[in-house]
Amino acid sequence: MNLRIWHIPQVPSNNPYHIPVKDVEEAVRILPILWNYDTYQFENKIKPDYSNVSGLECWNEDTKEWEEYYDDNGNDINEIIETK
């Protein structure tokens, strides 16, 4: 399965940063790093404020488009991370 993280460190930007990942477990490790880095920048006055958003996408061979990833239970990556 083709997967990639998308991350927007400052909403309302509509230009996400993409990171290819080999599996869901790698996304579970990387996403909190991105979130913590945004928090670090805010707490150390590198940026005055922030509102970030992230997710995990999978490539749909049928539609030839990236779409949001959901596991077999219907959980998105944020819900998967919360359960770990």
Order of alpha helices (4+ residues) and beta strands (2+ residues): beta-beta-alpha-beta-beta-alpha
